[in-house]
Amino acid sequence: MAKRKIDLFIEIKNEKEFKNILRTNSEALICAEVYSQFVGACTALDRLFTIIKYDWSNGKIILLKVPSDEVDSLRRFRDQSEPVYLFIFKQKVTNIFRGVDSIKFAEVAKREVNIYKKEIEGYESERPTYDLSEPTPDEIVWFNKLSMEKELEVAAQHDRRVARQAARKRHRAELMVPHLERINFVLFWPHCKHAHPELYEQWDLNGIIMIGREELNLTKEKAEDILYEGDAPINEASMQMLVSGTALAICFRLLDTDKHFVSLVRKILYEDIQQYDDDSSAKSFGTAFDHYKSYSQTKEKILLKRHEEKVTRKAEEKEKKSRRLSEMKRLALQALQEAIEAKRAKREQRKLKLLKAGDLTALQNLKEQPSDDELSFAQPQQPQESSSDTDSPSESNEEEYFPPPGLVIPGFYAPPNDIAKANGLAVLFPKIVVEYVTPEPEFLPPHVLVMLEAWKRHKALKVLSKYENAVIHVGIFEATTPYDGVHIAYSVMEFDADNTSQKTENVKIAIMLSIENDVPLLELMDLNPVHVSRDPVAGEEECSAMFPVDYADMKIDLKDFQLNK
């Protein structure tokens, strides 16, 4: 029986051996198991293969184990953990089976052996065959299904990551809220920056002072980050207006500590009825928000307004040029008169000099000479207007986008709750926020989960004490996998103090470890951990299962490292 097992399969090492076997055994039925080297060949069906070879085909079927990594014609099977079995006759693929279902595979193999026996006896089969490099219809179905499953998994993984990041972002803001009670901000749209000085009196009346001012050009992503958890009308028109120019952000501080700053600012801007002077000298009443808000206009109105502004601007430029031309003419004429006067004065000085010298003849000749008071005068000319001065009001960039009309465009935004306020302050005024609290990082570095048996906990801490900055979280869990962990302690010191928890089975120390520097992970590998995430993507999923966003908010993990030192 041992000899039978040795002779059962032919191990193929490279493509040359594979082609040689197919060429020299073209009249034999070949069953080739195709596998990827990272998982190795499958042994689950070896017992069945013994029956197929020696009982069903009388030893005539040739069984191969072929690594897809070494054969180009089988490259489509690379990087797959599931074994694939090809039935080959006359160097053509007659059938293919995927998986390790022994019952179904036995049915396929028996059918292939029976058809092979008939073909040897002269029976001509009309079933389709395929080249080794050509995928069969079943393969195409499998690959399409596999591709769809991968796409769904990637999409689900992305959705989970977005949800985790949203939870982390909110938790980060919640941690900042108690420290930022006395400061707030207001964001003014580029077209409405004039509202800030016009509202200044309201701040003074309520004990609110300005402590920060930022003018900034926003991108859509940053604008959405500032407006996170807010109630600003985020539509196409308002967002386009916000990113079209320089916005103004003002940071305020409240002097009265007994008032809720968010509610006070919202009341001033969104609830209090005030009197405002309109452009038409009429007076209107309403909230500040209603007074400064506007609505998106139609494309025709926008183009007409642009044309009117352009005509007005050109008229102003023309008037400015005309005034400049008049001034140039005046200065030129003045210069001419000064030149004539200088020439006359020079002539009179010469006459006086001749008279003093007694040269009456020369003096008489000078008097008889005509006085050449006429000088050339270059008249300044008005610059010729360009042909672009006659643009029509309907001209616009064909690729320019115009948002739908009637959408609300606010003049400003004040956060409606403490979460929105804390997040917006951290984005707009990070230097001011740091004076009150150091925010948690919104995005974590690439990280993995490392799990070791609890009895190795002190060795692990000894290693990690040199890399405190690489450790994001540490905890003691009762777990066999990252997804079934039951939390026991936040630190080794806490675990050591609890005698009852040390008797629990399957106790592990779990470490959420940054891999920006791979040295800490490499040193932990020397301790032979029971689990390490295969990559940062898997690490993020596994760490989120063991360490929620609010893990150890009231604990200090680094006490363990300080104790070790």
C-alpha positions as CSV (number, residue, x, y, z in Angstrom):
1,M,0.0,0.0,0.0
2,A,2.9,2.4,0.7
3,K,4.3,1.8,-2.7
4,R,0.9,2.7,-4.3
5,K,0.8,6.0,-2.5
6,I,4.4,6.8,-3.7
7,D,3.4,6.1,-7.3
8,L,0.0,7.8,-7.1
9,F,1.0,11.3,-8.3
10,I,3.7,12.8,-10.5
11,E,5.0,16.0,-9.0
12,I,5.6,18.6,-11.7
13,K,8.3,21.2,-11.0
14,N,8.2,23.5,-14.0
15,E,6.5,24.1,-17.3
16,K,9.1,22.0,-19.3
17,E,8.2,18.9,-17.3
18,F,4.5,19.6,-17.6
19,K,4.6,19.9,-21.4
20,N,6.8,16.8,-21.7
21,I,4.3,14.7,-19.7
22,L,1.4,15.9,-21.9
23,R,3.3,15.2,-25.1
24,T,4.5,11.8,-24.2
25,N,1.2,10.7,-22.8
26,S,-1.2,12.3,-25.3
27,E,-3.2,9.1,-25.6
28,A,-3.7,8.7,-21.8
29,L,-6.2,10.4,-19.6
30,I,-4.5,12.9,-17.3
31,C,-6.0,14.4,-14.2
32,A,-3.9,17.4,-13.0
33,E,-4.4,19.1,-9.7
34,V,-3.5,22.8,-10.1
35,Y,-2.5,24.6,-6.9
36,S,-0.9,27.8,-5.8
37,Q,2.5,27.4,-4.0
38,F,1.5,29.6,-1.1
39,V,-1.1,27.1,0.0
40,G,0.5,23.9,-1.4
41,A,-1.2,20.8,-2.9
42,C,-4.4,19.4,-1.4
43,T,-4.4,15.9,0.2
44,A,-8.1,15.7,1.1
45,L,-8.9,13.6,-2.0
46,D,-5.9,11.3,-2.0
47,R,-7.9,8.3,-0.9
48,L,-10.4,8.9,-3.7
49,F,-7.6,9.3,-6.2
50,T,-6.3,5.8,-5.2
51,I,-9.7,4.3,-6.1
52,I,-9.9,6.3,-9.4
53,K,-6.4,5.2,-10.5
54,Y,-6.2,1.6,-9.5
55,D,-9.9,0.5,-9.3
56,W,-11.7,2.5,-12.0
57,S,-8.9,3.0,-14.7
58,N,-6.7,0.0,-13.9
59,G,-3.7,2.3,-13.4
60,K,-4.1,3.9,-16.8
61,I,-5.0,7.4,-15.6
62,I,-2.0,9.7,-14.9
63,L,-2.3,11.9,-11.9
64,L,-0.3,15.2,-11.7
65,K,0.3,17.9,-9.1
66,V,1.1,21.1,-11.0
67,P,2.0,24.4,-9.4
68,S,0.3,27.2,-11.3
69,D,3.1,29.6,-10.3
70,E,5.5,27.7,-12.6
71,V,3.3,27.1,-15.7
72,D,2.3,30.1,-17.8
73,S,-0.6,28.4,-19.5
74,L,-2.2,28.0,-16.0
75,R,-1.5,31.5,-14.7
76,R,-5.2,32.2,-14.4
77,F,-5.3,29.8,-11.4
78,R,-2.6,31.6,-9.4
79,D,-3.2,33.2,-6.0
80,Q,-6.2,30.9,-5.3
81,S,-6.5,28.7,-2.2
82,E,-9.1,26.4,-3.7
83,P,-7.7,23.4,-5.7
84,V,-8.6,23.0,-9.3
85,Y,-8.6,19.6,-11.2
86,L,-8.2,19.5,-15.0
87,F,-9.0,16.3,-17.0
88,I,-6.8,16.3,-20.1
89,F,-6.8,14.0,-23.1
90,K,-4.7,14.6,-26.3
91,Q,-3.4,17.8,-24.7
92,K,-6.9,19.3,-24.6
93,V,-8.9,20.0,-21.5
94,T,-12.1,17.9,-21.4
95,N,-13.5,18.8,-18.0
96,I,-12.7,20.9,-14.9
97,F,-13.6,20.6,-11.3
98,R,-13.1,23.0,-8.5
99,G,-13.1,22.3,-4.7
100,V,-12.8,19.2,-2.5
101,D,-16.4,17.8,-2.5
102,S,-15.5,14.1,-2.8
103,I,-18.9,12.9,-3.9
104,K,-19.3,15.3,-6.7
105,F,-15.7,14.9,-7.8
106,A,-16.2,11.1,-7.8
107,E,-19.1,11.5,-10.2
108,V,-17.1,13.7,-12.6
109,A,-14.0,11.5,-12.5
110,K,-16.1,8.3,-13.1
111,R,-17.8,9.9,-16.1
112,E,-14.4,11.0,-17.5
113,V,-12.9,7.6,-17.1
114,N,-15.9,5.9,-18.8
115,I,-15.7,8.4,-21.8
116,Y,-12.0,7.8,-22.0
117,K,-12.5,4.0,-22.2
118,K,-15.0,4.4,-25.0
119,E,-12.8,6.8,-27.0
120,I,-9.9,4.2,-26.8
121,E,-12.3,1.6,-28.2
122,G,-13.0,4.0,-31.2
123,Y,-16.0,5.9,-30.0
124,E,-15.8,9.5,-31.2
125,S,-17.1,12.0,-28.6
126,E,-18.6,15.3,-29.8
127,R,-18.1,17.1,-26.6
128,P,-16.1,20.4,-26.7
129,T,-12.5,20.5,-25.7
130,Y,-10.3,23.5,-24.8
131,D,-6.7,24.5,-24.9
132,L,-4.8,24.6,-21.6
133,S,-4.6,28.4,-21.7
134,E,-8.3,28.8,-22.7
135,P,-10.8,29.2,-19.9
136,T,-13.8,26.8,-20.1
137,P,-17.4,28.1,-19.8
138,D,-17.5,26.8,-16.2
139,E,-14.3,28.7,-15.5
140,I,-15.8,31.9,-16.9
141,V,-18.8,31.5,-14.6
142,W,-16.6,30.8,-11.6
143,F,-14.3,33.7,-12.3
144,N,-17.2,36.1,-12.8
145,K,-18.7,34.9,-9.5
146,L,-15.4,35.2,-7.8
147,S,-14.8,38.7,-9.2
148,M,-18.3,39.8,-8.0
149,E,-17.7,38.4,-4.6
150,K,-14.4,40.3,-4.4
151,E,-16.1,43.5,-5.5
152,L,-18.8,43.0,-2.8
153,E,-16.2,42.3,-0.2
154,V,-14.2,45.4,-1.1
155,A,-17.4,47.5,-1.0
156,A,-18.4,46.1,2.3
157,Q,-14.9,46.6,3.7
158,H,-15.0,50.2,2.5
159,D,-18.4,50.8,4.1
160,R,-17.1,49.3,7.4
161,R,-14.0,51.5,7.3
162,V,-16.1,54.6,6.6
163,A,-18.4,53.7,9.5
164,R,-15.4,53.2,11.8
165,Q,-13.8,56.5,10.7
166,A,-17.1,58.3,11.3
167,A,-17.4,56.9,14.8
168,R,-13.8,57.8,15.5
169,K,-14.4,61.4,14.2
170,R,-17.4,61.8,16.4
171,H,-15.7,60.4,19.5
172,R,-12.7,62.7,18.9
173,A,-15.1,65.7,18.9
174,E,-16.9,64.4,22.1
175,L,-13.6,64.2,23.9
176,M,-12.9,67.9,23.0
177,V,-16.3,69.3,24.0
178,P,-15.8,69.7,27.7
179,H,-12.5,71.7,27.1
180,L,-13.9,74.1,24.4
181,E,-17.0,75.4,26.2
182,R,-15.9,79.0,26.2
183,I,-14.9,79.3,22.5
184,N,-16.9,79.1,19.3
185,F,-16.7,80.1,15.6
186,V,-18.7,81.6,12.7
187,L,-17.9,80.9,9.1
188,F,-18.8,83.7,6.6
189,W,-19.3,82.9,2.9
190,P,-17.0,84.8,0.5
191,H,-19.8,87.0,-0.8
192,C,-20.9,87.9,2.7
193,K,-17.8,88.8,4.6
194,H,-19.2,92.3,5.2
195,A,-21.7,90.8,7.6
196,H,-18.9,90.4,10.2
197,P,-18.4,94.1,11.0
198,E,-22.1,94.7,10.6
199,L,-22.8,92.1,13.4
200,Y,-20.0,93.2,15.6
201,E,-22.3,95.2,17.9
202,Q,-24.3,92.0,18.8
203,W,-21.1,90.3,20.0
204,D,-20.2,93.2,22.3
205,L,-23.7,93.4,23.8
206,N,-23.5,89.7,24.8
207,G,-20.0,89.7,26.3
208,I,-18.4,87.9,23.3
209,I,-14.9,88.9,22.1
210,M,-13.0,87.9,19.0
211,I,-9.8,86.0,19.6
212,G,-9.0,84.6,16.1
213,R,-9.5,85.5,12.4
214,E,-8.7,83.3,9.4
215,E,-9.2,84.1,5.7
216,L,-9.0,80.9,3.7
217,N,-9.7,79.3,0.3
218,L,-11.6,76.1,1.0
219,T,-11.8,72.9,-1.0
220,K,-15.1,71.0,-1.1
221,E,-13.6,68.3,1.2
222,K,-12.4,70.8,3.8
223,A,-15.6,72.7,3.7
224,E,-17.6,69.5,4.3
225,D,-15.3,68.7,7.2
226,I,-15.9,72.2,8.8
227,L,-19.7,71.7,8.3
228,Y,-19.7,68.2,9.9
229,E,-22.7,67.5,12.1
230,G,-24.1,71.0,11.3
231,D,-27.3,72.2,9.7
232,A,-25.9,74.5,7.0
233,P,-27.7,74.0,3.7
234,I,-25.1,72.0,1.8
235,N,-26.3,72.1,-1.7
236,E,-24.7,72.7,-5.1
237,A,-25.1,76.4,-5.0
238,S,-24.0,77.0,-1.5
239,M,-21.0,74.8,-1.8
240,Q,-20.0,76.4,-5.1
241,M,-20.2,79.8,-3.6
242,L,-18.2,78.7,-0.5
243,V,-15.3,77.4,-2.5
244,S,-15.4,80.1,-5.2
245,G,-13.5,82.7,-3.1
246,T,-11.8,83.6,0.2
247,A,-14.1,82.7,3.1
248,L,-13.8,84.3,6.5
249,A,-13.7,82.4,9.8
250,I,-13.9,84.2,13.2
251,C,-13.2,82.6,16.5
252,F,-15.0,84.0,19.6
253,R,-14.6,83.6,23.3
254,L,-17.4,84.0,25.8
255,L,-16.7,86.0,28.9
256,D,-19.8,84.8,30.8
257,T,-19.1,81.2,31.9
258,D,-22.7,80.6,33.0
259,K,-24.1,80.7,29.4
260,H,-24.1,77.9,26.8
261,F,-22.0,79.4,24.0
262,V,-23.5,77.4,21.1
263,S,-27.1,78.3,22.1
264,L,-26.2,82.0,22.6
265,V,-24.6,82.4,19.2
266,R,-27.5,80.5,17.5
267,K,-30.0,82.8,19.3
268,I,-28.2,85.9,18.1
269,L,-27.8,84.8,14.5
270,Y,-30.8,82.6,13.9
271,E,-33.6,83.6,16.3
272,D,-33.3,87.3,17.4
273,I,-35.3,89.7,15.2
274,Q,-33.3,92.8,14.3
275,Q,-33.8,95.9,12.2
276,Y,-31.7,96.2,9.0
277,D,-31.2,99.0,6.5
278,D,-31.6,97.8,3.0
279,D,-29.9,99.3,-0.1
280,S,-33.2,101.1,-1.0
281,S,-33.0,103.1,2.3
282,A,-35.9,101.1,3.6
283,K,-35.9,99.3,6.8
284,S,-36.6,95.6,7.2
285,F,-37.0,93.2,10.2
286,G,-35.8,89.6,10.5
287,T,-33.1,87.3,11.8
288,A,-29.5,87.8,10.7
289,F,-29.6,84.5,8.9
290,D,-32.6,85.5,6.8
291,H,-31.2,88.9,6.1
292,Y,-27.9,87.7,4.7
293,K,-29.1,84.5,2.9
294,S,-29.7,84.5,-0.8
295,Y,-30.9,82.1,-3.5
296,S,-29.2,80.8,-6.6
297,Q,-30.3,82.5,-9.8
298,T,-30.9,81.2,-13.3
299,K,-28.1,81.0,-15.8
300,E,-29.6,83.9,-17.8
301,K,-29.7,86.2,-14.7
302,I,-26.2,85.3,-13.7
303,L,-24.9,86.0,-17.2
304,L,-26.8,89.2,-17.4
305,K,-25.5,90.4,-14.0
306,R,-22.0,89.5,-15.1
307,H,-22.5,91.5,-18.3
308,E,-23.8,94.5,-16.4
309,E,-20.9,94.3,-14.0
310,K,-18.5,94.1,-16.9
311,V,-20.2,97.1,-18.6
312,T,-20.0,99.1,-15.4
313,R,-16.4,98.1,-14.9
314,K,-15.5,99.1,-18.4
315,A,-17.3,102.4,-18.0
316,E,-15.3,103.1,-14.9
317,E,-12.1,102.1,-16.6
318,K,-13.0,104.4,-19.6
319,E,-13.7,107.3,-17.3
320,K,-10.4,106.6,-15.5
321,K,-8.5,106.6,-18.7
322,S,-10.2,109.8,-19.8
323,R,-9.3,111.5,-16.6
324,R,-5.7,110.3,-17.0
325,L,-5.6,111.5,-20.6
326,S,-6.8,115.0,-19.5
327,E,-4.2,115.1,-16.8
328,M,-1.5,114.1,-19.3
329,K,-2.6,116.9,-21.7
330,R,-2.5,119.4,-18.9
331,L,0.9,118.4,-17.8
332,A,2.2,118.4,-21.4
333,L,0.8,121.9,-22.0
334,Q,2.3,123.1,-18.7
335,A,5.7,121.6,-19.6
336,L,5.5,123.4,-23.0
337,Q,4.7,126.8,-21.4
338,E,7.5,126.3,-18.9
339,A,9.9,125.6,-21.9
340,I,8.8,128.8,-23.7
341,E,9.2,130.9,-20.6
342,A,12.7,129.4,-20.1
343,K,13.7,130.2,-23.7
344,R,12.5,133.8,-23.3
345,A,14.3,134.3,-20.0
346,K,17.5,133.0,-21.7
347,R,17.1,135.5,-24.6
348,E,16.6,138.4,-22.1
349,Q,19.7,137.4,-20.2
350,R,21.7,137.4,-23.4
351,K,20.5,140.9,-24.3
352,L,21.4,142.2,-20.8
353,K,24.9,140.6,-21.2
354,L,25.4,142.3,-24.6
355,L,24.2,145.6,-23.2
356,K,26.6,145.5,-20.3
357,A,29.4,144.6,-22.7
358,G,28.6,147.7,-24.9
359,D,28.2,145.5,-28.0
360,L,25.3,147.5,-29.4
361,T,25.7,146.0,-32.9
362,A,25.2,142.5,-31.6
363,L,22.4,143.7,-29.4
364,Q,20.7,145.2,-32.4
365,N,21.1,142.1,-34.4
366,L,19.6,140.0,-31.6
367,K,16.6,142.3,-31.4
368,E,16.1,142.0,-35.1
369,Q,16.1,138.2,-35.0
370,P,12.5,136.7,-34.7
371,S,11.6,135.2,-31.3
372,D,11.2,131.5,-31.9
373,D,8.6,130.8,-29.2
374,E,6.9,128.0,-31.1
375,L,7.8,124.5,-29.8
376,S,6.6,121.1,-31.0
377,F,3.8,119.6,-28.8
378,A,3.1,115.9,-28.8
379,Q,-0.6,115.5,-28.1
380,P,-1.3,112.4,-25.8
381,Q,-3.6,110.0,-27.6
382,Q,-6.5,107.9,-26.1
383,P,-5.6,104.2,-26.3
384,Q,-7.8,102.2,-28.8
385,E,-10.4,100.0,-27.2
386,S,-10.1,96.3,-27.8
387,S,-12.7,94.3,-29.7
388,S,-13.6,92.4,-26.5
389,D,-15.4,95.6,-25.3
390,T,-18.3,94.5,-27.4
391,D,-19.0,91.2,-25.6
392,S,-22.6,90.1,-25.6
393,P,-24.3,89.3,-22.3
394,S,-24.9,85.7,-23.3
395,E,-21.2,84.8,-23.6
396,S,-19.9,82.2,-21.1
397,N,-17.6,79.3,-20.8
398,E,-19.4,76.2,-22.2
399,E,-17.9,74.0,-19.5
400,E,-18.9,76.2,-16.7
401,Y,-21.4,74.7,-14.3
402,F,-24.5,76.6,-13.1
403,P,-26.3,75.2,-10.1
404,P,-30.1,74.9,-10.2
405,P,-32.0,78.1,-9.4
406,G,-33.8,78.7,-6.1
407,L,-31.3,76.9,-3.8
408,V,-30.5,78.6,-0.5
409,I,-27.0,80.2,-0.2
410,P,-26.4,81.2,3.5
411,G,-24.3,84.2,4.3
412,F,-22.7,82.5,7.3
413,Y,-22.7,79.4,9.5
414,A,-22.6,78.9,13.2
415,P,-22.5,75.3,14.6
416,P,-25.8,74.1,16.0
417,N,-24.3,71.7,18.6
418,D,-21.1,71.1,20.6
419,I,-20.0,68.2,18.4
420,A,-20.1,70.4,15.3
421,K,-18.4,73.2,17.2
422,A,-15.5,71.2,18.5
423,N,-14.8,69.6,15.1
424,G,-15.0,72.9,13.2
425,L,-12.7,74.6,15.7
426,A,-10.1,71.8,15.4
427,V,-10.2,72.3,11.6
428,L,-10.2,76.1,11.5
429,F,-8.2,77.1,14.6
430,P,-5.9,74.2,15.6
431,K,-3.5,76.5,17.4
432,I,-6.2,78.1,19.5
433,V,-7.7,74.6,20.3
434,V,-4.3,73.3,21.5
435,E,-4.3,76.0,24.2
436,Y,-7.3,74.2,25.7
437,V,-6.9,70.6,24.8
438,T,-4.7,68.3,22.6
439,P,-7.1,66.6,20.2
440,E,-6.8,62.9,19.5
441,P,-5.5,62.1,16.0
442,E,-8.4,61.8,13.6
443,F,-6.7,59.2,11.4
444,L,-4.7,56.3,12.9
445,P,-1.4,55.2,11.4
446,P,-1.3,51.8,9.6
447,H,-1.5,49.2,12.4
448,V,-1.9,45.5,13.1
449,L,-3.1,43.3,15.9
450,V,-0.6,41.1,17.8
451,M,-1.8,38.5,20.3
452,L,0.4,36.6,22.7
453,E,-0.3,34.1,25.5
454,A,-0.9,36.0,28.8
455,W,2.2,34.4,30.4
456,K,4.3,36.3,27.8
457,R,2.9,39.6,28.8
458,H,5.9,40.9,30.8
459,K,8.3,39.9,28.0
460,A,6.1,41.8,25.5
461,L,6.1,44.9,27.7
462,K,9.9,44.7,28.0
463,V,10.1,44.8,24.2
464,L,7.6,47.5,23.8
465,S,8.9,49.8,26.5
466,K,11.5,51.0,23.9
467,Y,8.7,51.8,21.5
468,E,5.9,53.5,23.5
469,N,4.9,55.7,20.5
470,A,4.2,52.6,18.4
471,V,1.7,51.2,20.9
472,I,-1.9,52.5,20.3
473,H,-3.7,50.2,22.7
474,V,-3.0,47.3,25.0
475,G,-5.5,45.0,26.7
476,I,-5.9,41.6,28.3
477,F,-8.6,39.4,26.7
478,E,-10.1,35.9,26.9
479,A,-10.0,35.1,23.2
480,T,-9.2,32.5,20.6
481,T,-9.7,34.8,17.7
482,P,-9.8,38.6,17.4
483,Y,-13.6,38.4,16.9
484,D,-14.6,36.5,20.1
485,G,-12.6,38.4,22.7
486,V,-13.9,39.1,26.1
487,H,-12.2,42.0,27.8
488,I,-10.5,41.3,31.2
489,A,-8.1,44.2,31.9
490,Y,-6.9,47.4,30.4
491,S,-3.3,46.9,31.4
492,V,-0.9,44.2,32.6
493,M,-0.7,45.9,36.0
494,E,-4.5,45.7,36.4
495,F,-4.5,42.1,35.3
496,D,-1.7,41.1,37.7
497,A,-3.6,42.7,40.6
498,D,-6.7,40.5,39.9
499,N,-5.9,37.0,41.0
500,T,-9.2,35.5,39.7
501,S,-8.8,36.6,36.1
502,Q,-5.4,34.9,35.8
503,K,-7.0,31.5,36.1
504,T,-9.1,32.0,33.0
505,E,-8.3,29.8,30.0
506,N,-7.4,31.3,26.6
507,V,-6.1,34.5,28.1
508,K,-4.2,36.7,25.7
509,I,-2.5,40.0,25.7
510,A,-3.6,42.0,22.6
511,I,-1.6,44.8,21.3
512,M,-2.7,47.4,18.7
513,L,0.6,48.2,17.1
514,S,1.6,50.9,14.6
515,I,3.7,49.6,11.7
516,E,5.1,52.9,10.5
517,N,8.2,51.6,12.1
518,D,8.4,47.8,11.6
519,V,11.1,47.2,14.3
520,P,8.7,46.7,17.2
521,L,6.7,44.1,15.3
522,L,9.9,42.3,14.3
523,E,11.0,42.1,17.9
524,L,7.6,40.8,19.0
525,M,7.8,38.1,16.4
526,D,10.7,36.7,18.4
527,L,8.1,35.9,21.1
528,N,6.2,33.6,18.7
529,P,2.8,35.4,18.9
530,V,-0.4,33.3,18.5
531,H,-1.8,35.8,16.0
532,V,-0.6,38.7,13.8
533,S,-2.7,40.5,11.3
534,R,-1.8,39.6,7.8
535,D,-1.7,43.2,6.6
536,P,-2.8,46.7,7.8
537,V,-6.3,46.3,6.2
538,A,-7.0,43.1,8.2
539,G,-5.3,44.8,11.2
540,E,-7.7,47.6,11.1
541,E,-10.7,45.2,11.0
542,E,-9.3,43.0,13.8
543,C,-8.3,45.9,16.0
544,S,-11.7,47.5,15.7
545,A,-13.3,44.3,16.9
546,M,-11.1,44.2,20.1
547,F,-10.6,48.0,20.7
548,P,-13.7,50.2,20.1
549,V,-13.2,53.9,19.6
550,D,-13.9,54.7,23.3
551,Y,-11.5,52.0,24.5
552,A,-9.5,53.0,27.6
553,D,-10.8,56.6,27.6
554,M,-10.3,56.8,31.4
555,K,-7.3,54.5,31.5
556,I,-3.6,55.1,30.9
557,D,-2.0,52.2,29.0
558,L,1.5,53.6,29.3
559,K,1.6,52.9,33.1
560,D,2.7,49.4,32.1
561,F,5.7,50.7,30.3
562,Q,6.6,53.2,33.0
563,L,6.5,50.3,35.5
564,N,8.7,48.2,33.3
565,K,11.3,50.9,33.1
